[in-house]
């Protein structure tokens, strides 16, 4: 994401069962996905700054914001606990690298006026996650899920056939976040401590890169750039952390099926911004690709909703 959307762990929360809990959960969920959805409007102000420089600052300032949240919640003990667990540490190293790829490519997509491709990637992401669950976790795909995956694959294939090649930004964003979610699903690390640890791992590299840019004449935008650039780069930490905090609160209060439907808000907002605000090219090949993807999501979401409703009825009658 944009921790994108740019950095959203798989929801593991549950419904509180109360009207107040559901209402507040819905408010948190809407806030999270709308913040991820309109986030490109913020990143657009930094489009003159190279994506790798933005990524370095996002890591550093993200670490400070996430650490502050943990201190407010009670301390940094959860981060120390990760360090004592070799398997968790190894997993978080990999997830941190995937997060960096996802963040960097998303910012690059905005800088190069290809937010539409980023939106397509996040529409594909839920289907990629289903396939990864089948391959790595032994989860079985139901017939409707197979149909949805086939439609999505057809959309990507027809785009590649009718244009100059694969929509690599879409695929990198979808698969980097898909594998990121897979890794986070296989560890018991909570979202905020995990994000803090990921930023902690990446911070030495980020600081080294910022120092390198600073030592290069006119090479950085934090010290040598305008004061507005400085404040915007500092704000990248808050922009990364705020939707995640909202999401974790939503996940505790809402059903997973509700979270599943809300997740389409972010790429929908990104699509609207790309087409109607920034007037990115929306040629027939791209339109057909989106039609395939949207059809896949209709099949996928409808089947998931009907299955969840059937399970609730079975539980209530039993």
C-alpha positions, 0 to 999 in steps of 0.5 A: 500500500502506501503501507499501503493500502499500501501495508495491510495485514490480514484481518484476524479480528472478530465482531464484538457482538454489540451495536456500539462495537459494530458502529465504531468498527465500521467507522474505523474500517471506513476511515482505514480504507478511505485513508488508503484510497485517498493517500495518492493525493498526499504522495502526489505532492512529493512526485518530484522526489525520487521514489527511493528517497521517499521510501527511505524517509517513510521507513525512518519516520514510520519507525518513530510514529509506530514506536510512539504508538507502542509507547502510548499502548504500554511500551516496546516489549512486543518488539523485544519479544520478536527479537527473542524469537528466531523464526519470527525475526526471520519472517519479519525480515522477509516481510519487511523487504516485501513491504519496502518493495510495495511502498516503493513501487506504489510511490513510483506509480504515482510519480510516473502517473500510473495510479491506474495500474496501482489500483488494478494491482490492489483489485487483484490482490484478494485473488492473489491471496486466495491462490497463495493460500492454496499453494502454501497453506493447503487451502482448497479453492471452491468452484466460484473462487476458481472462476474468479481467479480464471477471470482475473488471469484472463484480464491480465493476459488480455492486457498483456496481449493488447499492449506493450507487455504485462502491467508489471506495477499491478503485478508487483503490488499485488504479489508483494502484498499478497506474499506480505500478507501470507508471511504475516498470517504465518506468525503471531506478531501483532500488526503495530509491533510487526510494523514497528519491527519491520521499520526498525530492520529497514531503518539502518539502510534508510539512514545510510541512503539518506546520509549518502544523498546528503553527502552528494551535492544537491542530492537530497530533498530533506536538507537541500530542498524546500521547507515544504518538502521537509515537512511532507517527508516527515509526514510520510510516517503519519500517513503510513501509520494512521490507516493501519491503526484504524484498521487494527481497531476495525478488525477487532470489532467487525466480521471478516466478511465485512472487512472483506467488502470494505477492502475494495474501497481503497482501489476504487478511490484510487481508480476514481482519482486516476481517471476522473481527477488526474485524467490518466489514459484509460484506453480500451485495453485497460477498460477490458482488463478492469472489466475482467477483474471487476467481474472476478471480484463480483463472483468472489465477493458474492460467493463469500457473502453467501457462504458466510450467510449460510454459515451464520444460519447454520450456527443459529439453527444449531 
